[in-house]
Amino acid sequence: MKTFWIIVAALCGATALVTTVQQNYENAFLAAAIGAVAWFLSCRVQLREKLRSMDDRDEEDTNL
């Protein structure tokens, strides 16, 4: 899922760049905002996976 959000963020960034060159600033802002949200979602997914692995390690340590 993390890869999906990174791809969405990259595509939105490219779209924002193209629309900025075309001087369509409203659409560029919208694409950049959606790209930023997608990037934050990828960070959230990555952090959630890391926390799960840390919880699993903690459970293994307490079971010993």
Sequence and secondary structure as in RCSB ss.txt:
>XXXX:A:sequence
MKTFWIIVAALCGATALVTTVQQNYENAFLAAAIGAVAWFLSCRVQLREKLRSMDDRDEEDTNL
>XXXX:A:secstr
 HHHHHHHHHHHHHHHHHHHHTT HHHHHHHHHHHHHHHHHHHHHHHHHHHHHHHHHHHHHHH 
